[in-house]
Amino acid sequence: MSVSQLSKHPKVTILLAARNGAEFIRHQLESYRAQTYANWELVVSDDGSSDETLALVDEFAKSVSQRVVVLRGPQKGFWQNFVSLVRSPEVSGELMGYSDQDDIWFDHKLADAVVWFEQVPEDRPALFCTRTQLVTRQGAPMGYSREFRRASGFANALVQNLGGGNTMIFNRAAQRALQTTPPDAAMVAHDWWTYQIITGVGGLVHYDTRPSLAYRQHGENVFGKNVGLQARLSRALGLLSGQMAGWNEINLTLLNRVRGELLPGNVATLDLFARARTAWLPVRLWLLWRSGVYRQTAIENLALYVAAIFGRI
């Protein structure tokens, strides 16, 4: 199967994590209906909604020909809900993609991903992700998420997530890699975990600069916009405050639990980065450099090394 390809029109399973999303979810559901690529199914994991979310999903399900399945979520938080979908036996697509309940997908989102995946060997873990258009709570345009230009890779994934989970689509080989994670493992976020695991096992990642959805910005976002001076300052302060160090501790614990699945070179990178976090100062910077980890911009890399000087990685 090393050179086998996807079928010409692979099914895409949309993995929708929902909880009390009645205010916006109808717009998201309608954006599925509007996709130019129609071979999709929808699996919804509802995390205990007490509003009209489930009624709206049921109404939508009756109005489309595609399969719609509703599951009871684990009710432990946003990333646990997405992880439960990755593990669900109800997922039957050759490709699958995360979906938030409050975005609006552009009609080409699935079609663009399928075109790329048709060039990828079926047994090679692979991930497709994109930029987003930022919109207000009411849907008015606010600009775009940052455009990343450096290559993707495990050395980047260790210290930064490249694509938002709401843009991510991955194949069955990637799903199998993700499912090697122990069920009780903690993580910072499902999308960062996805980027780390897929690159860690040697998978392909394609970051498309063409936005695939409207990403609604409002107070209930778990992670909001990632652009502008305020966002840059927040990221720098996060590094220096120790927030990133805490996230790295969680990520490294998870990755060490699946280290047997990682490529040897990525295990070496992981171990060098782990040693850099606890070494005394001159050695710390040398180990960090030797590990090869990097963020996407020069300013972010400078902040990474400043954080290392203060022992905050």
DAGI-V254219 format. One record per pair of residues at least 12 apart in sequence whose C-alpha atoms are under 10 Angstrom apart, sorted by sequence separation. I is the first residue (numbers start at 1). GAP is how many residues later the second one is. D is the distance in whole Angstrom. If there is no record, write none. Layout:
BEGIN
i->{I:I}
gap->{GAP:GAP}
d->{D:D}
END
This chain:
BEGIN
i->{16:57:58:72:73:86:116:132:133:150:181:255:272:275:276:16:29:44:57:71:85:97:131:132:133:274:275:276:71:96:113:114:131:132:148:256:272:273:274:276:42:83:95:113:130:131:132:147:148:178:255:256:272:273:276:54:82:97:112:113:131:146:147:178:181:271:272:273:275:288:289:71:82:113:130:131:146:177:178:180:272:273:274:288:14:82:95:130:145:178:179:252:269:272:273:42:71:95:145:175:178:252:269:272:273:70:109:174:177:178:271:272:273:285:288:69:109:174:177:252:269:270:272:284:285:69:78:95:175:176:252:269:270:49:168:174:175:177:178:268:269:270:285:41:42:43:44:45:46:47:48:49:165:167:170:174:177:269:284:285:12:21:40:41:42:43:44:45:46:47:48:165:166:173:174:248:249:266:284:288:11:12:13:14:15:16:17:18:19:20:40:41:42:43:44:45:46:47:48:49:106:164:165:168:177:248:11:12:13:14:15:16:17:18:19:20:22:25:26:29:33:38:39:40:41:42:43:44:45:46:47:48:105:106:164:165:168:174:281:282:284:9:11:12:13:14:15:16:17:18:19:20:21:22:23:25:29:38:39:40:41:42:43:44:45:46:47:94:161:163:164:165:170:249:281:9:10:11:12:13:14:15:16:17:18:19:20:21:22:23:24:25:44:45:46:47:103:104:162:163:165:174:248:280:281:9:10:11:12:13:14:15:16:17:18:19:20:21:22:23:26:30:33:45:47:97:103:161:162:165:173:174:278:281:9:18:19:20:21:22:25:26:29:33:47:95:96:97:103:104:131:132:161:163:164:277:280:19:20:21:22:25:29:32:33:95:97:103:130:131:132:160:161:163:245:276:277:279:19:20:21:22:26:33:47:129:130:131:159:161:162:189:278:19:20:22:26:47:129:130:132:158:161:162:170:189:277:278:18:19:21:22:46:102:104:128:129:130:131:132:157:158:160:161:170:276:277:278:18:45:103:127:129:130:131:157:160:277:44:45:129:130:157:158:159:276:44:129:130:157:158:168:18:45:128:129:130:156:157:158:168:274:45:128:129:156:157:167:273:44:127:128:129:154:155:157:158:167:43:127:128:153:154:157:158:163:45:126:127:128:152:153:154:156:157:162:163:126:127:154:155:163:167:168:43:125:126:153:154:155:162:163:167:125:126:127:153:154:166:167:43:124:125:126:127:152:153:154:166:42:43:53:123:124:125:126:127:154:166:167:42:43:122:123:124:125:126:153:154:166:41:122:123:124:125:153:41:42:120:122:123:125:153:164:18:40:41:117:121:122:125:152:153:40:43:117:125:152:13:14:16:17:18:19:39:40:42:113:117:151:152:13:18:40:41:42:44:113:114:151:152:196:200:17:19:40:113:114:151:42:44:110:113:150:197:201:19:109:149:188:189:193:197:200:201:19:110:148:164:188:192:196:200:201:202:18:109:147:148:149:187:188:201:202:244:17:105:147:148:187:188:193:197:200:201:202:239:17:19:105:147:164:187:188:189:193:197:200:201:202:245:17:18:103:146:147:187:188:199:200:201:202:236:240:244:245:17:18:102:145:147:186:187:197:198:199:200:202:236:239:240:248:249:16:17:100:101:185:186:187:197:200:201:235:238:239:242:248:15:16:17:98:99:100:129:145:185:187:188:196:200:201:236:237:239:240:241:245:246:247:15:17:98:99:100:127:144:186:187:199:200:232:236:239:240:245:246:15:17:97:98:99:127:185:186:187:232:235:236:239:240:242:244:245:15:16:97:98:99:126:185:200:238:239:240:241:242:243:244:15:35:36:37:40:97:98:99:144:145:184:185:200:236:237:240:242:243:14:15:28:34:35:36:37:39:97:98:127:143:144:236:239:240:241:242:28:29:31:32:33:34:35:36:37:38:39:96:97:98:125:126:127:142:182:185:240:241:15:28:29:31:32:34:35:36:37:38:96:97:125:126:141:142:181:239:240:27:28:29:30:31:32:33:34:35:36:37:95:96:97:124:125:140:141:142:181:238:239:25:26:27:28:29:30:31:32:35:36:37:95:96:139:141:142:182:15:25:26:27:28:29:31:35:36:37:94:95:96:125:126:127:128:129:130:131:132:139:140:181:182:13:14:24:25:27:28:32:37:94:95:124:125:126:127:128:129:130:131:132:133:134:139:180:181:13:23:24:25:26:27:28:31:32:93:94:95:96:124:125:126:127:128:129:130:131:132:133:135:136:137:138:139:180:12:13:14:21:22:23:24:25:93:94:95:96:124:125:126:127:128:129:130:131:132:133:134:135:136:137:138:146:12:13:21:22:24:92:95:123:124:125:126:127:128:129:130:131:132:133:134:135:136:137:138:145:146:147:178:180:181:11:12:13:14:15:16:17:18:19:20:21:91:94:129:130:131:132:133:134:135:136:137:144:145:146:177:180:11:12:13:14:15:16:17:18:19:129:130:131:132:133:134:135:136:137:144:145:146:10:11:12:13:14:15:16:17:18:82:129:130:131:132:133:134:135:142:144:145:10:11:12:13:14:15:16:17:18:120:131:132:143:160:177:9:10:11:12:13:14:15:16:159:177:86:159:7:6:87:159:160:6:86:87:117:159:86:116:134:135:158:87:134:86:87:98:116:133:134:159:86:87:98:113:132:134:158:158:83:84:113:14:83:87:112:158:12:83:112:84:113:83:112:12:109:9:12:109:110:11:80:108:109:10:80:86:108:109:9:80:106:107:108:8:9:80:83:105:106:107:8:10:79:80:82:83:105:106:6:10:79:82:83:104:105:106:154:158:9:79:80:81:82:104:105:154:8:79:80:83:103:104:105:6:7:78:79:83:103:104:154:155:158:5:6:78:79:102:103:104:154:158:5:6:24:102:103:153:154:5:6:24:79:102:103:155:159:5:6:7:100:101:102:154:155:158:4:5:6:100:102:154:3:4:5:6:3:4:5:102:155:2:3:4:5:102:1:2:3:4:1:2:3:100:1:2:1:160:162:159:160:161:162:158:159:160:161:155:156:157:158:159:160:155:156:157:158:159:154:155:156:157:154:155:156:153:154:155:156:160:153:152:159:152:78:150:152:150:151:159:150:148:149:150:148:149:147:148:16:15:15:159:14:13:12:13:12:13:12:6:31:28:28:24}
gap->{12:12:12:12:12:12:12:12:12:12:12:12:12:12:12:13:13:13:13:13:13:13:13:13:13:13:13:13:14:14:14:14:14:14:14:14:14:14:14:14:15:15:15:15:15:15:15:15:15:15:15:15:15:15:15:16:16:16:16:16:16:16:16:16:16:16:16:16:16:16:16:17:17:17:17:17:17:17:17:17:17:17:17:17:18:18:18:18:18:18:18:18:18:18:18:19:19:19:19:19:19:19:19:19:19:20:20:20:20:20:20:20:20:20:20:21:21:21:21:21:21:21:21:21:21:22:22:22:22:22:22:22:22:23:23:23:23:23:23:23:23:23:23:24:24:24:24:24:24:24:24:24:24:24:24:24:24:24:24:24:25:25:25:25:25:25:25:25:25:25:25:25:25:25:25:25:25:25:25:25:26:26:26:26:26:26:26:26:26:26:26:26:26:26:26:26:26:26:26:26:26:26:26:26:26:26:27:27:27:27:27:27:27:27:27:27:27:27:27:27:27:27:27:27:27:27:27:27:27:27:27:27:27:27:27:27:27:27:27:27:27:28:28:28:28:28:28:28:28:28:28:28:28:28:28:28:28:28:28:28:28:28:28:28:28:28:28:28:28:28:28:28:28:28:28:29:29:29:29:29:29:29:29:29:29:29:29:29:29:29:29:29:29:29:29:29:29:29:29:29:29:29:29:29:29:30:30:30:30:30:30:30:30:30:30:30:30:30:30:30:30:30:30:30:30:30:30:30:30:30:30:30:30:30:31:31:31:31:31:31:31:31:31:31:31:31:31:31:31:31:31:31:31:31:31:31:31:32:32:32:32:32:32:32:32:32:32:32:32:32:32:32:32:32:32:32:32:32:33:33:33:33:33:33:33:33:33:33:33:33:33:33:33:34:34:34:34:34:34:34:34:34:34:34:34:34:34:34:35:35:35:35:35:35:35:35:35:35:35:35:35:35:35:35:35:35:35:35:36:36:36:36:36:36:36:36:36:36:37:37:37:37:37:37:37:37:38:38:38:38:38:38:39:39:39:39:39:39:39:39:39:39:40:40:40:40:40:40:40:41:41:41:41:41:41:41:41:41:42:42:42:42:42:42:42:42:43:43:43:43:43:43:43:43:43:43:43:44:44:44:44:44:44:44:45:45:45:45:45:45:45:45:45:46:46:46:46:46:46:46:47:47:47:47:47:47:47:47:47:48:48:48:48:48:48:48:48:48:48:48:49:49:49:49:49:49:49:49:49:49:50:50:50:50:50:50:51:51:51:51:51:51:51:51:52:52:52:52:52:52:52:52:52:53:53:53:53:53:54:54:54:54:54:54:54:54:54:54:54:54:54:55:55:55:55:55:55:55:55:55:55:55:55:56:56:56:56:56:56:57:57:57:57:57:57:57:58:58:58:58:58:58:58:58:58:59:59:59:59:59:59:59:59:59:59:60:60:60:60:60:60:60:60:60:60:61:61:61:61:61:61:61:61:61:61:61:61:62:62:62:62:62:62:62:62:62:62:62:62:62:62:63:63:63:63:63:63:63:63:63:63:63:63:63:63:63:64:64:64:64:64:64:64:64:64:64:64:64:64:64:64:64:64:65:65:65:65:65:65:65:65:65:65:65:65:65:65:65:66:66:66:66:66:66:66:66:66:66:66:66:66:66:66:66:66:66:66:66:66:66:67:67:67:67:67:67:67:67:67:67:67:67:67:67:67:67:67:68:68:68:68:68:68:68:68:68:68:68:68:68:68:68:68:68:69:69:69:69:69:69:69:69:69:69:69:69:69:69:69:70:70:70:70:70:70:70:70:70:70:70:70:70:70:70:70:70:70:71:71:71:71:71:71:71:71:71:71:71:71:71:71:71:71:71:71:72:72:72:72:72:72:72:72:72:72:72:72:72:72:72:72:72:72:72:72:72:72:73:73:73:73:73:73:73:73:73:73:73:73:73:73:73:73:73:73:73:74:74:74:74:74:74:74:74:74:74:74:74:74:74:74:74:74:74:74:74:74:74:75:75:75:75:75:75:75:75:75:75:75:75:75:75:75:75:75:76:76:76:76:76:76:76:76:76:76:76:76:76:76:76:76:76:76:76:76:76:76:76:76:76:77:77:77:77:77:77:77:77:77:77:77:77:77:77:77:77:77:77:77:77:77:77:77:77:78:78:78:78:78:78:78:78:78:78:78:78:78:78:78:78:78:78:78:78:78:78:78:78:78:78:78:78:78:79:79:79:79:79:79:79:79:79:79:79:79:79:79:79:79:79:79:79:79:79:79:79:79:79:79:79:79:80:80:80:80:80:80:80:80:80:80:80:80:80:80:80:80:80:80:80:80:80:80:80:80:80:80:80:80:80:81:81:81:81:81:81:81:81:81:81:81:81:81:81:81:81:81:81:81:81:81:81:81:81:81:81:81:82:82:82:82:82:82:82:82:82:82:82:82:82:82:82:82:82:82:82:82:82:83:83:83:83:83:83:83:83:83:83:83:83:83:83:83:83:83:83:83:83:84:84:84:84:84:84:84:84:84:84:84:84:84:84:84:85:85:85:85:85:85:85:85:85:85:86:86:87:88:88:88:88:89:89:89:89:89:90:90:90:90:90:91:91:92:92:92:92:92:92:92:93:93:93:93:93:93:93:94:95:95:95:96:96:96:96:97:98:98:98:99:99:100:100:101:101:102:102:102:102:103:103:103:103:104:104:104:104:104:105:105:105:105:105:106:106:106:106:106:106:106:107:107:107:107:107:107:107:107:108:108:108:108:108:108:108:108:108:108:109:109:109:109:109:109:109:109:110:110:110:110:110:110:110:111:111:111:111:111:111:111:111:111:111:112:112:112:112:112:112:112:112:112:113:113:113:113:113:113:113:114:114:114:114:114:114:114:114:115:115:115:115:115:115:115:115:115:116:116:116:116:116:116:117:117:117:117:118:118:118:118:118:119:119:119:119:119:120:120:120:120:121:121:121:121:122:122:123:133:133:134:134:134:134:135:135:135:135:136:136:136:136:136:136:137:137:137:137:137:138:138:138:138:139:139:139:140:140:140:140:140:141:142:142:143:144:144:144:145:145:145:146:147:147:147:148:148:149:149:150:151:154:154:155:156:157:157:158:158:159:165:182:185:186:192}
d->{10:9:9:10:9:9:8:6:6:10:10:9:10:7:5:10:10:8:8:10:9:9:7:5:10:9:8:9:9:10:9:9:6:8:8:8:10:7:9:9:10:10:10:6:9:7:9:10:9:8:8:9:6:6:8:8:7:10:9:8:7:10:10:7:9:10:7:9:9:10:9:9:9:10:9:9:10:9:10:9:9:8:9:8:9:10:9:10:10:10:10:8:10:7:6:9:9:8:10:9:6:9:9:5:8:10:10:8:7:7:8:9:8:7:8:8:9:10:7:9:8:7:9:10:10:9:10:9:10:10:7:5:10:10:8:8:9:10:10:8:7:9:7:9:8:8:8:9:7:9:7:10:9:9:9:6:7:8:7:7:9:10:10:5:6:6:6:6:6:6:7:7:8:9:10:10:9:9:8:10:10:9:9:7:9:7:9:7:9:9:7:5:5:5:5:5:5:4:9:10:10:10:5:9:9:9:9:6:6:6:6:6:6:6:6:8:9:10:9:9:9:10:8:8:6:6:6:6:6:5:6:6:10:10:6:8:9:9:8:9:9:9:5:5:5:5:5:5:5:5:5:8:8:10:9:7:8:8:10:9:8:8:7:8:5:8:5:9:10:8:8:10:9:10:6:9:7:5:6:6:6:6:6:6:6:6:5:9:6:9:9:10:9:8:8:8:10:10:9:8:8:7:9:9:9:7:8:7:9:7:8:8:8:7:8:5:6:8:5:8:7:8:9:10:8:9:10:7:8:9:9:9:10:8:10:8:8:5:8:5:8:8:7:7:8:10:10:9:10:10:10:9:5:10:10:7:9:9:7:6:8:8:9:10:10:10:10:9:9:7:8:8:9:8:9:8:10:9:10:6:9:9:10:9:10:8:6:8:9:9:7:10:8:7:9:7:8:7:5:8:9:9:7:10:10:10:7:10:8:9:10:9:8:9:9:9:7:10:10:8:7:10:9:8:9:9:8:9:9:7:9:10:8:9:8:9:9:6:10:8:9:6:9:9:9:8:10:5:7:6:7:10:10:8:8:5:10:9:5:10:9:9:7:6:7:9:9:10:9:8:7:5:9:8:9:10:10:10:8:6:6:8:6:7:9:10:10:9:4:9:9:8:8:9:9:10:10:6:7:8:9:7:9:10:9:8:6:9:5:9:8:9:7:6:9:10:6:5:9:7:7:8:7:7:7:8:8:9:8:10:7:10:9:9:5:6:10:8:10:10:9:10:8:8:6:4:9:9:10:8:9:8:5:8:8:9:8:10:10:7:9:8:9:10:10:10:8:9:10:10:7:9:8:8:10:9:10:7:9:9:9:10:10:9:9:10:10:10:8:9:8:10:9:9:9:10:9:9:9:9:8:9:9:8:9:9:7:10:9:10:10:10:9:10:10:10:10:8:9:9:10:8:8:10:9:9:8:8:9:6:9:8:9:9:10:9:10:9:9:9:8:9:6:8:10:7:9:9:8:10:10:9:9:8:5:6:10:9:10:9:6:10:10:7:9:9:10:5:5:10:9:10:8:8:9:9:6:7:9:6:9:10:9:8:9:10:6:9:10:10:10:7:6:9:9:9:9:9:8:7:9:10:9:9:6:8:9:9:8:9:8:9:8:8:10:7:8:7:10:8:10:10:7:6:10:9:10:9:10:10:6:10:10:9:10:8:9:9:9:9:7:9:6:5:9:8:8:8:7:9:8:9:6:9:5:5:8:10:8:8:5:8:8:8:7:10:8:9:8:6:9:9:7:4:10:8:8:7:8:10:6:10:9:9:10:10:9:8:6:6:8:9:8:9:8:6:9:9:9:10:10:9:10:9:8:5:9:10:8:9:9:7:6:7:9:6:7:7:10:9:9:10:9:7:7:8:8:9:9:10:8:4:6:8:9:10:8:4:9:10:7:9:10:8:8:6:10:10:6:9:6:7:6:6:8:6:9:5:6:6:9:8:10:8:7:8:9:6:9:8:5:9:9:9:7:8:5:7:6:9:10:8:10:9:9:9:9:7:9:9:8:6:8:9:7:8:7:7:9:6:6:8:9:9:8:8:5:9:8:5:9:7:8:10:10:9:4:8:8:9:8:9:8:8:8:10:9:9:7:8:9:9:7:6:6:7:9:9:6:6:10:7:5:6:6:6:5:7:9:9:10:7:9:6:6:9:5:8:10:9:10:10:9:9:6:9:10:8:5:5:5:5:5:5:5:8:6:10:9:9:8:9:7:9:7:9:9:9:8:8:9:8:9:9:8:6:6:6:6:6:6:6:6:4:8:9:6:8:6:9:9:8:5:6:9:9:9:9:10:7:9:8:8:8:9:6:4:6:6:6:6:6:6:9:7:7:9:10:10:10:8:5:8:9:7:8:8:9:10:9:7:10:10:10:6:7:6:5:5:5:5:6:9:6:6:10:8:5:6:6:6:6:6:7:7:8:9:6:8:6:6:6:6:7:9:9:6:9:7:6:5:4:5:5:5:6:6:10:9:9:10:6:9:7:9:10:8:9:6:6:5:6:6:6:6:7:9:8:10:10:9:10:8:10:7:8:7:9:7:9:7:8:10:10:10:9:8:8:9:10:9:7:9:10:7:9:8:10:10:8:9:7:8:6:9:10:10:10:9:7:10:9:9:10:10:8:8:9:10:9:10:9:9:9:10:8:10:9:9:10:9:9:10:10:10:9:8:9:9:10:10:5:7:10:10:7:7:8:10:8:8:9:9:10:9:10:9:5:9:9:9:9:9:9:7:6:5:9:9:8:7:10:9:4:7:10:10:9:8:9:9:9:6:6:10:7:6:8:10:7:5:9:7:8:8:5:10:6:7:10:8:9:9:6:8:8:9:5:8:7:8:7:8:9:8:6:10:10:7:8:10:10:7:9:7:10:7:7:9:9:10:9:8:8:9:9:5:6:10:10:9:9:6:5:9:6:6:8:10:9:7:7:7:10:9:8:7:8:10:7:6:9:10:7:8:10:9:9:7:8:9:8:7:7:6:10:8:9:8:8:7:8:6:6:8:9:10:10:4:5:8:8:6:6:9:9:9:8:10:9:10:10:10:8:9:9:8:8:9:6:10:7:8:6:8:9:8:9:10:10:9:9:9:9:10:9:10:9:9:9:10:10:9}
END
